[in-house]
Amino acid sequence: MESRLDQQYNFIREIDKEKKIIRQTYLSDGSRKENDAEHAWHAAIMTVLLSEYANEKIDVLKTVTMLLLHDVVEIDAGDTYAYDEEGKKTQRQREVAAADRIYSLLPEDQKKKLRDLWEEFEACETPEAKFARTMDHIQPLILNDASNGISWLEHGVCLSQILERNQHTSEGSKTLWEYSREKLLQPNVDNGKIKIE
């Protein structure tokens, strides 16, 4: 039987695969697309820096942990692009199956704790989950703006799609969403990087 430490090391080895899951968002210099681990790290750092703008007081460590774990399921489920309507139809089913397998590698107490954190992020009802979702949604906006809208242009993304995806982003931070609309989205609408239908 595996020891507790064996199980923890096995989980650590398994989540290394997250580095191979490529997203559609480019690095700020546009040189390549980021991977899931880079995205999670970036959003976690954003939480440390920007938590003062949360609508409600949040537990920063809990929120950071949530963000570091939120895309681990994509090891099995793959990344579902934000504007892939077909992929979204099976996303929850694929991700739950992945969560069942991946979190089961851990000792029972940690399996429950981390799986519960993932479910909390997915439900997006607590102050921490709302802020984590805000970070998850704003991070690609920052990179899309910095990389001259490469991903938006590649996929022909329209402002209406971005606004629909972000209809709840202000629930984590009204300040950060308003700033992002003004400083990241509007200039890219004005310069044609984001289409208007």
C-alpha positions as CSV (number, residue, x, y, z in Angstrom):
1,M,0.0,0.0,0.0
2,E,1.2,3.5,-0.9
3,S,2.3,5.7,2.0
4,R,0.9,9.2,2.4
5,L,4.1,10.7,1.1
6,D,4.0,8.3,-1.9
7,Q,0.5,9.6,-2.7
8,Q,1.6,13.2,-2.4
9,Y,4.6,12.7,-4.6
10,N,2.5,10.9,-7.2
11,F,0.1,13.9,-7.3
12,I,3.0,16.3,-7.6
13,R,4.4,14.3,-10.5
14,E,0.9,14.1,-12.2
15,I,0.2,17.8,-12.1
16,D,3.5,18.5,-13.8
17,K,1.5,17.5,-17.0
18,E,-0.3,20.8,-16.6
19,K,2.7,22.5,-18.2
20,K,2.0,20.7,-21.4
21,I,-1.6,22.0,-21.8
22,I,-1.4,24.9,-24.2
23,R,-4.0,27.7,-24.0
24,Q,-5.1,30.0,-26.8
25,T,-3.7,33.1,-25.1
26,Y,-0.2,34.3,-26.1
27,L,2.5,35.5,-23.8
28,S,2.7,39.3,-23.5
29,D,5.4,39.5,-26.1
30,G,3.4,37.4,-28.5
31,S,6.2,34.8,-29.0
32,R,4.2,31.7,-28.1
33,K,1.0,30.6,-26.4
34,E,1.0,30.2,-22.6
35,N,0.4,26.9,-20.9
36,D,-2.0,26.1,-18.1
37,A,0.6,26.2,-15.3
38,E,1.8,29.6,-16.5
39,H,-1.8,30.9,-16.5
40,A,-2.4,29.6,-13.0
41,W,0.8,31.1,-11.6
42,H,0.1,34.4,-13.2
43,A,-3.5,34.6,-11.9
44,A,-2.2,33.6,-8.4
45,I,0.3,36.4,-8.4
46,M,-2.4,38.8,-9.6
47,T,-4.4,37.8,-6.6
48,V,-1.6,38.7,-4.2
49,L,-1.2,42.1,-5.9
50,L,-4.8,43.0,-6.6
51,S,-6.8,41.5,-3.6
52,E,-7.3,45.0,-2.2
53,Y,-9.8,45.6,-5.0
54,A,-12.0,42.7,-4.2
55,N,-15.6,43.6,-3.6
56,E,-15.6,41.7,-0.3
57,K,-12.8,40.7,2.0
58,I,-11.2,37.5,0.8
59,D,-8.8,34.9,2.2
60,V,-5.9,35.5,-0.1
61,L,-4.2,32.2,0.5
62,K,-7.4,30.3,-0.1
63,T,-8.0,32.2,-3.4
64,V,-4.4,31.7,-4.5
65,T,-4.7,28.0,-3.8
66,M,-8.0,27.8,-5.7
67,L,-6.3,29.5,-8.7
68,L,-3.2,27.2,-8.6
69,L,-5.5,24.2,-8.8
70,H,-8.4,25.4,-11.0
71,D,-7.1,24.1,-14.3
72,V,-5.4,20.8,-13.0
73,V,-8.4,19.0,-14.5
74,E,-7.4,20.0,-18.0
75,I,-4.6,17.4,-17.8
76,D,-7.3,15.0,-18.8
77,A,-10.1,17.2,-20.0
78,G,-8.0,19.5,-22.2
79,D,-8.3,23.3,-22.4
80,T,-11.7,24.5,-23.5
81,Y,-11.2,27.8,-25.3
82,A,-13.3,30.6,-23.8
83,Y,-15.3,31.1,-27.0
84,D,-15.6,27.4,-28.1
85,E,-19.4,26.9,-27.8
86,E,-19.3,23.3,-28.9
87,G,-16.5,22.4,-26.5
88,K,-18.4,24.0,-23.6
89,K,-21.3,21.5,-24.0
90,T,-19.1,18.7,-22.7
91,Q,-16.7,20.7,-20.6
92,R,-18.3,20.0,-17.2
93,Q,-18.6,16.3,-17.8
94,R,-15.0,16.0,-19.0
95,E,-13.7,18.1,-16.1
96,V,-15.6,16.2,-13.4
97,A,-14.2,12.9,-14.7
98,A,-10.7,14.4,-14.6
99,A,-11.2,15.7,-11.1
100,D,-12.4,12.3,-9.9
101,R,-9.1,10.7,-11.2
102,I,-6.5,13.3,-10.4
103,Y,-7.6,14.3,-6.9
104,S,-8.0,10.6,-6.1
105,L,-4.2,10.3,-6.2
106,L,-4.0,12.2,-2.9
107,P,-4.5,11.0,0.6
108,E,-8.2,11.1,1.5
109,D,-8.1,14.3,3.6
110,Q,-6.2,16.3,0.9
111,K,-8.3,14.8,-1.8
112,K,-11.4,16.1,-0.1
113,K,-9.9,19.5,0.7
114,L,-8.5,20.2,-2.8
115,R,-11.5,18.8,-4.7
116,D,-13.8,20.9,-2.5
117,L,-11.8,24.0,-3.4
118,W,-12.1,23.1,-7.1
119,E,-15.9,22.7,-6.8
120,E,-16.0,26.0,-4.9
121,F,-14.2,27.7,-7.7
122,E,-16.6,26.1,-10.2
123,A,-19.7,27.2,-8.3
124,C,-18.5,30.8,-8.1
125,E,-20.6,31.7,-5.0
126,T,-18.1,32.6,-2.3
127,P,-16.1,35.9,-2.2
128,E,-12.9,33.9,-2.9
129,A,-14.4,32.0,-5.8
130,K,-15.8,35.2,-7.3
131,F,-12.4,36.9,-7.0
132,A,-10.6,33.9,-8.4
133,R,-12.9,33.9,-11.4
134,T,-12.3,37.6,-11.9
135,M,-8.5,36.9,-12.0
136,D,-9.0,33.9,-14.3
137,H,-11.0,36.1,-16.7
138,I,-8.9,39.3,-16.5
139,Q,-5.5,37.6,-16.9
140,P,-6.1,36.7,-20.6
141,L,-7.4,40.2,-21.3
142,I,-4.2,41.6,-20.0
143,L,-2.1,39.3,-22.2
144,N,-4.4,39.8,-25.2
145,D,-3.9,43.5,-24.9
146,A,-0.2,43.2,-24.3
147,S,0.3,40.9,-27.4
148,N,-1.6,43.3,-29.7
149,G,-4.7,41.1,-29.7
150,I,-3.1,38.2,-31.5
151,S,-5.5,35.6,-30.1
152,W,-8.6,37.9,-30.5
153,L,-7.6,38.4,-34.2
154,E,-6.8,34.7,-34.8
155,H,-10.3,33.6,-33.5
156,G,-12.2,36.6,-34.8
157,V,-13.5,37.4,-31.3
158,C,-16.2,40.0,-31.0
159,L,-16.8,42.4,-28.2
160,S,-20.2,40.8,-27.5
161,Q,-18.5,37.4,-26.9
162,I,-16.0,39.0,-24.4
163,L,-18.8,40.9,-22.6
164,E,-21.0,37.7,-22.4
165,R,-18.0,35.7,-21.0
166,N,-17.4,38.4,-18.5
167,Q,-20.9,39.1,-17.4
168,H,-20.1,38.1,-13.8
169,T,-16.5,39.3,-13.7
170,S,-17.5,42.4,-11.8
171,E,-18.9,40.2,-9.0
172,G,-15.3,39.6,-7.8
173,S,-14.1,43.2,-8.4
174,K,-16.1,46.0,-9.9
175,T,-13.0,48.2,-9.9
176,L,-10.9,45.7,-11.8
177,W,-13.6,44.9,-14.3
178,E,-14.3,48.6,-15.0
179,Y,-10.6,49.3,-15.3
180,S,-10.1,46.4,-17.7
181,R,-13.1,47.5,-19.9
182,E,-11.7,51.0,-20.1
183,K,-7.9,50.2,-20.5
184,L,-7.8,46.8,-22.2
185,L,-11.0,46.3,-24.2
186,Q,-12.0,49.8,-25.4
187,P,-8.6,50.6,-27.0
188,N,-8.7,47.2,-28.8
189,V,-12.2,47.9,-30.1
190,D,-11.0,51.3,-31.3
191,N,-8.0,49.9,-33.1
192,G,-10.0,47.0,-34.7
193,K,-8.4,44.1,-32.8
194,I,-11.7,43.3,-31.2
195,K,-14.6,43.2,-33.8
196,I,-18.0,44.7,-33.2
197,E,-20.8,42.7,-34.7
